[in-house]
Amino acid sequence: MAKVGEAQAPEGARGALARGRARAALVPDLLVEARRIVNTVIAGWHGRRKRGIGENFWQFRPYVEGESIARIDWRRSARDDHTYVRDREWEAAHTVWLWADPSPSMLYKSTAAVTSKQARALVLALALAELLSRGGERIAWPGLVDPFTARDGAERIASRLIHASDLPAKPDLAAIRRFSDIVLIGDFLDPVEQTAEWLDVLARHGVRAHLLEVADPAEETFPYAGRTEFTDPETGEKLTAGRAETLAEDYRRLYLARREELAAWCRRLGWSFTTNHTDRLASEALVRLHMVLSADSSHVGRSAA
């Protein structure tokens, strides 16, 4: 299915620069909105602490035959007749990668929406960055920010977004490895086979992906009638419909079939898929993402320990 909009985006390098400047102007206000949402919806995100490889002392426990002798704490063992191992603490903070689709189709905003798809995607990504950073998680953005841990994680990512004149439409995901999560926020209007081909490297590396489709209500309902000209914001191609209402039924069927196929593909991989409409609250999507990431975090701890 082609991405369609109501206005043609500028082409080439000039178009990318214009979009970068527009995004830079939006980011400060979106960061404020993201923090407001986080403070309103969720009191905090707690890190996960468990026994494993780390620097801080966790506990003494009896030595078990077959363990490495190097792990024995001889000073503690000398106090009585038992041999003890000094366990250290592992902060089970894995990396959560965040990404918001920068493609021109995300600029679309109908009269029924409260915000553009781009603004909604960036707010959700920055809100997650704020939430995760508060809990001591490592966060990253493919093609923009390498993994890091900091309390001001959302601000750091926002700063990089402001200064990024151009972002790849589909960043390279090959560096993302097992025991990581990635939250991908976009409209996913490309043919499902193209999206699956792009994300296949994540499945092969054992990465847990969470796709959040941002949708404008007009993209679902197709509320057009009479003579209407549609412009693809990605290619500039135009389609003029003499009676747009005659296309509505076939359009809606194809639009929803794409979503259902993509969601089914995600389920087969054990990934999550959800939708947020731009006439609804961003907090609704944030709560759902919080739930799926929280559920996966306990699995990460058990698998990585």
C-alpha positions as CSV (number, residue, x, y, z in Angstrom):
1,M,0.0,0.0,0.0
2,A,1.4,3.4,-0.9
3,K,1.7,6.1,1.7
4,V,-0.7,8.9,0.9
5,G,-1.3,12.4,2.3
6,E,-3.0,15.6,1.3
7,A,0.1,17.7,0.6
8,Q,3.3,17.0,-1.3
9,A,6.5,17.1,0.8
10,P,9.6,18.9,-0.6
11,E,12.0,16.5,-2.4
12,G,15.6,15.6,-2.1
13,A,18.1,17.2,0.2
14,R,16.1,20.4,0.5
15,G,13.1,18.4,1.7
16,A,15.2,16.5,4.3
17,L,16.6,19.8,5.6
18,A,13.2,21.4,5.8
19,R,11.9,18.4,7.7
20,G,14.9,18.4,10.0
21,R,14.3,22.1,10.9
22,A,10.6,21.5,11.4
23,R,11.4,18.6,13.7
24,A,14.0,20.6,15.6
25,A,11.4,23.4,16.3
26,L,8.9,20.8,17.6
27,V,11.2,18.9,19.9
28,P,11.5,21.3,22.9
29,D,7.7,21.5,23.3
30,L,7.3,17.7,22.7
31,L,9.9,17.0,25.5
32,V,7.8,19.1,27.9
33,E,4.7,17.3,26.9
34,A,6.4,13.9,27.2
35,R,7.5,14.7,30.8
36,R,4.0,15.9,31.6
37,I,2.6,12.6,30.4
38,V,5.1,10.5,32.4
39,N,4.4,12.5,35.6
40,T,0.7,12.1,35.1
41,V,0.5,8.5,34.2
42,I,3.3,6.6,36.0
43,A,4.9,7.3,39.3
44,G,8.2,5.7,38.2
45,W,9.9,2.8,36.6
46,H,11.9,0.7,39.0
47,G,15.2,-1.0,38.0
48,R,15.7,-4.7,38.5
49,R,18.3,-6.0,40.8
50,K,19.3,-9.6,41.0
51,R,22.3,-11.9,41.6
52,G,24.8,-12.1,38.8
53,I,27.8,-10.5,37.3
54,G,28.5,-7.0,38.7
55,E,30.7,-5.0,41.0
56,N,28.6,-4.6,44.2
57,F,28.5,-7.3,46.9
58,W,25.2,-9.2,47.1
59,Q,25.6,-12.0,49.5
60,F,27.7,-14.9,50.8
61,R,26.5,-18.4,50.1
62,P,27.9,-21.9,50.5
63,Y,30.2,-23.1,47.7
64,V,28.7,-25.7,45.4
65,E,30.9,-28.4,43.9
66,G,31.8,-27.7,40.3
67,E,31.9,-23.9,40.7
68,S,35.1,-22.1,39.9
69,I,37.5,-22.0,42.9
70,A,38.3,-18.4,42.0
71,R,34.8,-17.4,43.2
72,I,35.5,-18.6,46.8
73,D,35.9,-15.9,49.4
74,W,38.7,-17.4,51.5
75,R,38.6,-14.7,54.2
76,R,34.9,-15.4,54.9
77,S,35.4,-19.1,54.7
78,A,38.3,-19.0,57.3
79,R,35.8,-17.9,60.0
80,D,34.2,-21.3,60.3
81,D,34.2,-24.8,58.7
82,H,32.2,-23.8,55.6
83,T,33.4,-22.7,52.2
84,Y,31.6,-19.6,50.9
85,V,31.2,-17.9,47.6
86,R,30.9,-14.1,47.3
87,D,28.0,-13.3,45.0
88,R,28.0,-10.0,43.4
89,E,25.0,-7.9,42.3
90,W,23.9,-7.6,38.8
91,E,21.9,-4.5,37.8
92,A,19.7,-6.3,35.3
93,A,19.4,-3.2,33.1
94,H,19.4,-4.2,29.5
95,T,19.2,-1.8,26.6
96,V,15.9,-0.5,25.3
97,W,16.2,1.0,21.8
98,L,13.7,3.7,20.8
99,W,12.9,4.8,17.3
100,A,10.3,7.2,15.8
101,D,9.6,7.1,12.0
102,P,11.0,10.3,10.4
103,S,9.5,9.7,7.0
104,P,7.4,12.4,5.3
105,S,4.2,10.4,5.7
106,M,4.4,11.1,9.4
107,L,3.8,14.8,8.9
108,Y,0.1,14.0,8.0
109,K,-2.6,15.5,10.2
110,S,-6.3,15.6,9.3
111,T,-8.8,17.9,10.7
112,A,-10.1,15.1,13.0
113,A,-6.7,14.7,14.7
114,V,-5.3,16.7,17.6
115,T,-1.7,16.3,16.4
116,S,0.4,15.0,13.5
117,K,1.7,11.5,13.5
118,Q,5.2,12.8,13.7
119,A,4.5,14.8,16.9
120,R,2.7,11.9,18.5
121,A,5.5,9.4,17.7
122,L,8.2,11.8,19.1
123,V,6.2,12.5,22.3
124,L,5.9,8.8,22.9
125,A,9.5,8.1,22.2
126,L,10.7,10.9,24.5
127,A,8.2,9.9,27.2
128,L,9.6,6.3,27.1
129,A,13.2,7.8,27.3
130,E,12.2,9.8,30.3
131,L,10.5,6.8,32.0
132,L,13.3,4.4,31.3
133,S,16.0,6.8,32.3
134,R,14.4,7.4,35.7
135,G,14.6,3.7,36.3
136,G,18.3,3.5,35.5
137,E,17.8,1.6,32.2
138,R,20.2,1.9,29.2
139,I,18.5,3.5,26.3
140,A,19.6,4.1,22.7
141,W,18.3,5.3,19.3
142,P,19.6,3.5,16.2
143,G,21.6,5.7,14.0
144,L,21.4,8.6,16.5
145,V,22.5,7.7,20.0
146,D,24.5,4.7,21.2
147,P,23.4,2.9,24.5
148,F,23.9,5.0,27.6
149,T,22.5,5.4,31.1
150,A,21.6,8.8,32.5
151,R,18.9,10.4,34.5
152,D,18.5,13.1,31.8
153,G,18.2,10.5,29.0
154,A,15.1,12.1,27.3
155,E,16.9,15.5,27.2
156,R,20.0,14.0,25.7
157,I,18.0,12.3,23.0
158,A,16.0,15.4,22.4
159,S,19.2,17.4,21.9
160,R,20.5,14.9,19.3
161,L,17.1,15.1,17.5
162,I,17.3,18.8,17.4
163,H,20.8,18.8,15.8
164,A,20.1,15.9,13.4
165,S,19.5,17.5,10.0
166,D,18.6,14.2,8.4
167,L,17.6,10.9,9.9
168,P,17.5,7.6,7.9
169,A,14.1,6.4,7.0
170,K,15.0,2.9,8.1
171,P,18.2,2.8,10.3
172,D,20.5,-0.2,10.3
173,L,19.4,-2.5,13.1
174,A,22.2,-5.1,12.8
175,A,24.0,-3.9,15.9
176,I,21.0,-4.6,18.2
177,R,21.5,-7.9,20.0
178,R,19.8,-10.5,22.2
179,F,18.3,-9.4,25.6
180,S,17.5,-6.0,24.2
181,D,14.1,-4.5,23.5
182,I,13.3,-2.1,20.7
183,V,10.2,0.1,20.5
184,L,9.4,1.1,16.9
185,I,6.9,3.9,16.5
186,G,5.6,4.8,13.1
187,D,2.7,4.4,10.6
188,F,4.0,1.1,9.1
189,L,2.3,1.9,5.8
190,D,4.9,0.1,3.7
191,P,3.9,-3.3,2.3
192,V,4.2,-5.8,5.2
193,E,6.8,-7.9,3.3
194,Q,9.1,-4.8,3.2
195,T,8.6,-4.1,6.9
196,A,9.3,-7.8,7.7
197,E,12.4,-7.8,5.6
198,W,13.7,-4.7,7.4
199,L,13.0,-6.1,10.9
200,D,14.1,-9.7,10.1
201,V,17.6,-9.0,11.6
202,L,16.0,-8.3,15.0
203,A,14.2,-11.7,14.9
204,R,17.4,-13.5,14.0
205,H,19.3,-11.8,16.8
206,G,16.6,-12.7,19.4
207,V,15.6,-9.0,20.0
208,R,12.1,-8.3,21.4
209,A,10.4,-5.7,19.3
210,H,7.4,-3.7,20.1
211,L,5.6,-2.0,17.2
212,L,3.3,0.9,17.8
213,E,1.4,2.1,14.8
214,V,0.5,5.7,14.9
215,A,-2.7,6.3,12.9
216,D,-4.6,9.4,11.9
217,P,-8.4,8.7,12.1
218,A,-8.8,9.8,8.5
219,E,-6.5,7.1,7.3
220,E,-8.9,4.5,8.7
221,T,-12.2,6.1,7.9
222,F,-11.3,7.6,4.5
223,P,-13.8,10.5,4.9
224,Y,-13.4,11.9,1.3
225,A,-16.0,12.5,-1.3
226,G,-16.3,14.1,-4.7
227,R,-13.3,15.1,-6.8
228,T,-10.2,14.7,-4.6
229,E,-6.5,14.8,-5.4
230,F,-4.2,12.5,-3.3
231,T,-0.5,13.0,-3.2
232,D,2.1,10.5,-2.0
233,P,4.4,12.4,0.4
234,E,7.2,9.9,-0.3
235,T,7.3,10.0,-4.1
236,G,5.2,13.0,-5.1
237,E,2.9,10.8,-7.2
238,K,-0.7,12.1,-7.6
239,L,-4.0,10.3,-7.9
240,T,-7.2,12.2,-8.8
241,A,-10.5,10.6,-7.9
242,G,-13.6,11.9,-9.5
243,R,-15.8,10.4,-6.8
244,A,-13.5,9.5,-3.9
245,E,-16.3,7.9,-1.9
246,T,-16.4,5.0,-4.4
247,L,-12.9,4.0,-3.2
248,A,-13.7,4.0,0.5
249,E,-14.7,0.4,0.9
250,D,-11.7,-1.1,-1.0
251,Y,-9.4,1.3,0.7
252,R,-10.5,0.5,4.2
253,R,-10.4,-3.2,3.5
254,L,-6.8,-3.0,2.3
255,Y,-5.7,-0.6,5.1
256,L,-7.0,-2.9,7.8
257,A,-5.7,-6.1,6.1
258,R,-2.2,-4.6,6.2
259,R,-2.5,-3.9,9.9
260,E,-3.9,-7.3,10.7
261,E,-1.2,-9.1,8.7
262,L,1.6,-7.1,10.4
263,A,0.1,-7.7,13.8
264,A,-0.1,-11.5,13.1
265,W,3.5,-11.5,12.0
266,C,4.5,-9.8,15.2
267,R,2.5,-12.3,17.3
268,R,4.3,-15.3,15.6
269,L,7.6,-13.8,16.7
270,G,6.4,-13.2,20.3
271,W,6.5,-9.4,19.7
272,S,3.9,-6.9,20.6
273,F,1.8,-4.7,18.3
274,T,-0.5,-1.9,19.2
275,T,-2.1,1.1,17.7
276,N,-2.5,4.7,18.9
277,H,-4.8,7.1,17.0
278,T,-3.9,10.8,16.9
279,D,-7.4,11.7,18.1
280,R,-6.8,9.8,21.3
281,L,-4.5,10.4,24.3
282,A,-0.8,9.6,24.0
283,S,-1.0,8.3,27.6
284,E,-3.1,5.4,26.4
285,A,-0.2,4.1,24.3
286,L,2.4,4.8,27.0
287,V,0.5,2.7,29.5
288,R,0.3,-0.2,27.0
289,L,4.0,0.0,26.2
290,H,4.8,0.2,29.9
291,M,2.9,-3.0,30.5
292,V,4.5,-5.0,27.7
293,L,8.0,-3.8,28.7
294,S,7.4,-4.6,32.3
295,A,6.2,-8.0,31.4
296,D,9.3,-8.6,29.3
297,S,11.7,-7.2,31.9
298,S,11.1,-10.1,34.3
299,H,11.7,-12.6,31.4
300,V,15.0,-10.7,30.6
301,G,16.2,-11.1,34.1
302,R,15.5,-14.8,34.2
303,S,17.1,-15.4,30.8
304,A,20.2,-13.4,31.3
305,A,21.0,-14.5,34.8
